[in-house]
Amino acid sequence: MKNIAKKIHLHLQSAGPIVVAVHQNPDGDALGSAFAFASYLRLIGRPTILFCATGLPANLEFIHGKLDFVHDPTQAITPDTHTIVVLDSGDLRYAGLRGHLNNHPAVIINIDHHPTNEAYGHFNLTDHTASSTAEIVFNFLNYNNIKLTASMATALLTGLITDTNNLTNSATSISAINTASQLIRLGGNLSTVNKWTVKNSSMAMLKIWGVILQRLEFIPDKEIAYTYLTRQDCQTAGLLEHQTEGVANFMNNISGVKASLFLKEVDNNQVKGSFRTTIDNVDVSAWAKKMGGGGHKKAAGFTATGSIEQVLDKILAM
């Protein structure tokens, strides 16, 4: 890990124009890692463009409001692009880059913590035992003796806190807790992180959670709890992407549930699914992979074509 981190640092010190890309509909881990990595690149004097194929969540504006993201891959990636750093994305499709790099000579640096990562980079800094990509970026900066600013520490703390669900889920390791402690010591502001990511609920969001819980169903033979939202539900409520984060985790609190599934219609004939479990012998990443997605053993997701009913039927038939 340390060896590859030093090789990446050496490469970046002499790299031409660099693109830092995050996955679509980015979460706190993706954006926190991007902020810290872009800050590091500025410190070493490298020209950088930030890319995300979709919009950015309003509750993380305290991070991305300080950054200028390009959302069109043809504007981000030009013939002059020398290196592309992809953060928190198991594959290039999820990063919105597949099909845009055909015959492009750019060097790809893949930094990620998902166990389903496809090792698609020329440099692969991946560790599926890490709590978050933010933890990997923190180690990368430490290995290369980069001094973190308080803003960088807060950004990385956001990534770690959101991916561990406030240090409560199965990704919460001794290493994660130690990293969080070091980030706070370096100026990471936990109060700011909690204010924006936890204590930021609107009336509309709480009402839509009422709809979600009203539709909750349990499948006894599979011991799966599931619920769903339609596209119409989301449009009527003015729902933002981040406002349903945590639904699948919340359902895992139900007694007798082995796994939970939350389905959300995100476009015509497109459904996004989130699997969660707290059971050691259940691997939801295997289920997500069968649906064209991926993730961790206890937290995984996918996007599938079809109606909510069709996608649910396909899952139940697995």
C-alpha positions as CSV (number, residue, x, y, z in Angstrom):
1,M,0.0,0.0,0.0
2,K,2.7,2.5,1.0
3,N,4.8,1.5,-2.1
4,I,2.0,2.1,-4.6
5,A,1.1,5.4,-2.8
6,K,4.6,6.7,-3.2
7,K,4.6,5.7,-6.9
8,I,1.4,7.6,-7.5
9,H,2.7,10.7,-5.7
10,L,5.9,10.5,-7.9
11,H,3.8,10.2,-11.0
12,L,1.5,13.1,-10.1
13,Q,4.4,15.4,-9.3
14,S,5.3,15.5,-13.0
15,A,1.9,14.9,-14.6
16,G,0.2,17.2,-17.1
17,P,-3.5,18.2,-16.8
18,I,-5.2,16.0,-14.3
19,V,-8.9,15.1,-14.0
20,V,-10.3,14.0,-10.6
21,A,-13.5,12.0,-11.1
22,V,-16.1,10.8,-8.6
23,H,-19.0,8.4,-9.0
24,Q,-22.4,9.5,-10.1
25,N,-24.7,10.9,-7.4
26,P,-21.7,11.3,-5.1
27,D,-21.9,10.8,-1.4
28,G,-19.9,12.2,1.5
29,D,-17.0,9.8,0.9
30,A,-16.7,10.6,-2.8
31,L,-16.9,14.4,-2.3
32,G,-14.8,14.5,0.8
33,S,-12.1,12.4,-0.8
34,A,-12.2,14.6,-4.0
35,F,-11.9,17.8,-1.9
36,A,-8.8,16.5,-0.1
37,F,-7.2,15.1,-3.2
38,A,-7.8,18.2,-5.2
39,S,-6.3,20.3,-2.3
40,Y,-3.3,18.0,-2.3
41,L,-2.8,18.5,-6.1
42,R,-3.0,22.2,-5.7
43,L,-0.3,22.0,-3.0
44,I,2.0,20.3,-5.4
45,G,1.2,22.7,-8.2
46,R,-0.7,20.4,-10.5
47,P,-3.5,21.7,-12.8
48,T,-6.8,19.9,-11.9
49,I,-10.3,19.5,-13.3
50,L,-13.0,17.9,-11.1
51,F,-15.6,15.8,-12.9
52,C,-18.9,14.3,-11.8
53,A,-21.4,12.9,-14.4
54,T,-24.4,14.0,-12.3
55,G,-25.5,16.8,-10.0
56,L,-24.2,17.2,-6.4
57,P,-26.2,16.8,-3.2
58,A,-27.3,20.0,-1.4
59,N,-26.5,18.6,2.0
60,L,-22.8,18.4,1.1
61,E,-22.5,21.9,-0.3
62,F,-20.2,22.8,2.6
63,I,-17.7,20.6,0.7
64,H,-18.5,20.9,-3.0
65,G,-19.5,24.6,-2.7
66,K,-15.7,25.3,-2.6
67,L,-15.1,23.3,-5.7
68,D,-15.8,23.8,-9.4
69,F,-17.1,20.6,-11.0
70,V,-17.5,19.9,-14.7
71,H,-20.4,17.6,-15.5
72,D,-19.8,17.0,-19.2
73,P,-17.2,14.3,-19.9
74,T,-16.3,15.8,-23.2
75,Q,-15.3,19.1,-21.5
76,A,-13.5,17.4,-18.6
77,I,-11.5,14.9,-20.7
78,T,-9.6,16.5,-23.6
79,P,-6.7,15.3,-25.8
80,D,-4.4,17.1,-23.4
81,T,-5.6,15.2,-20.3
82,H,-2.6,13.4,-18.9
83,T,-3.9,11.6,-15.8
84,I,-7.4,10.7,-14.5
85,V,-7.8,10.0,-10.8
86,V,-11.0,8.1,-10.1
87,L,-12.2,8.1,-6.5
88,D,-14.7,5.8,-4.7
89,S,-15.9,4.0,-7.9
90,G,-15.7,0.3,-8.4
91,D,-15.7,0.6,-12.2
92,L,-15.5,3.3,-14.9
93,R,-19.2,3.0,-15.7
94,Y,-20.2,4.1,-12.2
95,A,-17.8,7.1,-12.7
96,G,-19.6,8.0,-15.9
97,L,-16.4,7.5,-17.9
98,R,-17.0,4.2,-19.7
99,G,-17.0,4.9,-23.5
100,H,-15.3,8.3,-23.1
101,L,-11.7,6.8,-22.8
102,N,-11.6,4.7,-25.9
103,N,-8.0,4.9,-27.2
104,H,-7.3,7.8,-24.8
105,P,-3.6,7.6,-23.6
106,A,-4.4,9.1,-20.1
107,V,-3.0,7.3,-17.1
108,I,-5.8,6.1,-14.8
109,I,-5.3,6.1,-11.0
110,N,-8.0,4.1,-9.2
111,I,-8.5,4.8,-5.5
112,D,-11.3,2.9,-3.9
113,H,-12.4,0.7,-1.0
114,H,-15.1,-1.4,-2.6
115,P,-14.4,-5.2,-2.7
116,T,-16.0,-5.4,-6.1
117,N,-13.5,-2.9,-7.6
118,E,-12.4,-4.1,-11.1
119,A,-8.7,-2.9,-10.7
120,Y,-9.2,-0.8,-13.9
121,G,-6.3,1.6,-13.3
122,H,-2.7,1.8,-14.4
123,F,-2.2,2.4,-10.6
124,N,-4.7,0.7,-8.2
125,L,-4.7,2.0,-4.7
126,T,-7.5,-0.1,-3.3
127,D,-8.2,-1.7,0.1
128,H,-11.5,-3.4,0.7
129,T,-10.8,-3.5,4.4
130,A,-10.8,0.3,4.7
131,S,-13.9,2.0,6.1
132,S,-14.0,4.5,3.2
133,T,-12.1,5.9,0.3
134,A,-11.4,8.9,2.6
135,E,-9.4,6.6,4.9
136,I,-7.3,5.5,2.0
137,V,-6.7,9.1,0.8
138,F,-5.7,10.0,4.4
139,N,-3.2,7.2,4.4
140,F,-1.9,8.2,1.0
141,L,-1.3,11.8,2.2
142,N,0.4,10.5,5.3
143,Y,2.7,8.1,3.4
144,N,3.8,11.1,1.3
145,N,4.3,13.5,4.2
146,I,1.6,15.9,3.0
147,K,0.4,18.2,5.7
148,L,-3.4,18.4,5.9
149,T,-5.2,21.7,6.3
150,A,-8.3,21.8,8.7
151,S,-10.5,21.9,5.6
152,M,-8.9,18.8,4.2
153,A,-9.3,17.0,7.5
154,T,-13.0,18.0,7.7
155,A,-13.6,16.8,4.2
156,L,-12.0,13.4,4.9
157,L,-13.8,13.2,8.2
158,T,-17.1,13.6,6.3
159,G,-16.2,10.7,4.1
160,L,-15.4,8.4,7.0
161,I,-18.4,9.4,9.1
162,T,-20.9,9.1,6.3
163,D,-19.6,5.7,5.1
164,T,-19.6,4.2,8.6
165,N,-23.0,5.7,9.4
166,N,-21.5,7.8,12.3
167,L,-19.1,5.0,13.3
168,T,-22.0,2.5,13.9
169,N,-22.0,0.1,10.9
170,S,-19.8,-2.9,10.1
171,A,-17.2,-0.8,8.4
172,T,-16.3,0.8,11.7
173,S,-12.9,-0.8,12.5
174,I,-10.1,0.1,14.9
175,S,-8.4,1.7,12.0
176,A,-11.5,3.8,11.1
177,I,-11.8,5.1,14.7
178,N,-8.1,5.9,14.9
179,T,-8.3,7.7,11.5
180,A,-11.3,9.7,12.7
181,S,-9.4,10.6,15.9
182,Q,-6.4,11.8,13.9
183,L,-8.5,13.9,11.5
184,I,-10.2,15.6,14.5
185,R,-6.8,16.3,16.0
186,L,-5.7,17.9,12.6
187,G,-8.7,20.2,12.7
188,G,-11.5,18.1,11.3
189,N,-14.8,19.7,12.5
190,L,-17.2,16.9,13.6
191,S,-19.9,19.4,14.6
192,T,-19.9,20.8,11.0
193,V,-20.1,17.3,9.6
194,N,-23.0,16.3,11.8
195,K,-24.8,19.6,11.2
196,W,-24.8,19.1,7.4
197,T,-25.2,15.3,7.2
198,V,-27.4,14.4,10.2
199,K,-29.1,17.4,11.7
200,N,-30.4,18.7,8.4
201,S,-33.8,17.1,7.9
202,S,-36.6,19.1,6.2
203,M,-40.4,18.6,6.8
204,A,-40.7,17.2,3.2
205,M,-38.0,14.7,3.9
206,L,-39.7,13.4,7.1
207,K,-43.0,13.1,5.3
208,I,-41.6,11.1,2.5
209,W,-40.0,8.8,5.1
210,G,-43.6,8.2,6.3
211,V,-44.5,7.0,2.8
212,I,-41.5,4.8,2.7
213,L,-42.3,3.1,6.0
214,Q,-46.0,2.8,5.1
215,R,-45.0,0.6,2.1
216,L,-42.7,-1.6,4.1
217,E,-43.1,-5.3,3.4
218,F,-41.5,-8.4,4.8
219,I,-40.8,-11.6,2.7
220,P,-40.8,-14.4,5.3
221,D,-39.2,-17.2,3.2
222,K,-36.2,-14.9,2.3
223,E,-36.2,-12.9,5.5
224,I,-35.9,-9.7,3.5
225,A,-37.6,-6.4,4.3
226,Y,-38.2,-4.0,1.4
227,T,-39.9,-0.8,0.5
228,Y,-39.9,1.6,-2.5
229,L,-40.5,5.1,-3.9
230,T,-41.7,5.9,-7.4
231,R,-40.4,8.7,-9.5
232,Q,-43.7,10.5,-9.0
233,D,-43.2,10.3,-5.2
234,C,-39.8,11.9,-5.5
235,Q,-41.0,14.6,-7.9
236,T,-44.1,15.5,-5.8
237,A,-42.0,15.8,-2.6
238,G,-39.1,17.6,-4.4
239,L,-36.9,14.9,-3.1
240,L,-33.2,15.2,-3.4
241,E,-30.9,12.2,-3.9
242,H,-29.3,12.3,-0.5
243,Q,-32.6,12.5,1.4
244,T,-33.3,8.8,1.3
245,E,-29.8,7.7,2.4
246,G,-30.1,5.5,5.4
247,V,-33.5,3.9,4.5
248,A,-32.0,0.4,4.0
249,N,-29.8,0.8,7.1
250,F,-32.9,1.8,9.2
251,M,-34.8,-1.3,8.0
252,N,-32.1,-3.6,9.4
253,N,-33.3,-2.7,12.8
254,I,-36.4,-4.8,12.3
255,S,-36.3,-8.0,14.3
256,G,-35.9,-11.2,12.2
257,V,-34.6,-9.4,9.1
258,K,-31.6,-10.8,7.4
259,A,-31.3,-8.1,4.8
260,S,-33.1,-5.0,3.6
261,L,-33.8,-3.6,0.2
262,F,-34.8,-0.1,-0.8
263,L,-35.9,0.5,-4.4
264,K,-36.2,3.9,-5.9
265,E,-37.4,4.7,-9.4
266,V,-34.9,7.3,-10.7
267,D,-36.0,7.6,-14.3
268,N,-38.4,6.1,-16.7
269,N,-37.8,2.4,-16.6
270,Q,-34.7,2.8,-14.3
271,V,-34.7,1.7,-10.7
272,K,-31.9,2.2,-8.2
273,G,-31.6,-0.4,-5.5
274,S,-29.8,-0.5,-2.1
275,F,-29.1,-3.7,-0.1
276,R,-28.0,-3.7,3.5
277,T,-27.4,-6.4,6.1
278,T,-25.9,-6.8,9.5
279,I,-25.6,-10.6,9.3
280,D,-22.1,-12.0,8.9
281,N,-23.0,-14.9,6.6
282,V,-25.1,-12.8,4.2
283,D,-23.2,-11.2,1.3
284,V,-25.4,-8.6,-0.3
285,S,-22.7,-7.6,-2.8
286,A,-23.2,-10.9,-4.5
287,W,-26.9,-10.0,-5.0
288,A,-26.1,-6.6,-6.2
289,K,-23.6,-8.0,-8.7
290,K,-26.3,-10.2,-10.2
291,M,-28.3,-7.0,-10.8
292,G,-25.3,-5.3,-12.5
293,G,-24.1,-3.4,-9.4
294,G,-21.6,-4.1,-6.6
295,G,-20.4,-2.8,-3.3
296,H,-19.5,-4.3,0.0
297,K,-20.5,-7.6,1.7
298,K,-22.9,-5.8,4.0
299,A,-23.8,-2.7,1.9
300,A,-24.3,-2.8,-1.9
301,G,-26.3,-1.2,-4.7
302,F,-27.3,-1.4,-8.3
303,T,-29.2,0.4,-11.0
304,A,-31.5,-1.8,-13.2
305,T,-33.8,-1.4,-16.2
306,G,-37.5,-2.1,-15.6
307,S,-40.4,-1.1,-13.4
308,I,-40.2,-1.5,-9.6
309,E,-42.3,-4.6,-9.8
310,Q,-40.1,-6.1,-12.5
311,V,-36.9,-5.4,-10.6
312,L,-38.3,-6.8,-7.4
313,D,-39.5,-10.0,-9.2
314,K,-36.0,-10.5,-10.6
315,I,-34.4,-10.1,-7.1
316,L,-36.9,-12.5,-5.5
317,A,-36.2,-15.1,-8.2
318,M,-32.4,-15.1,-7.4
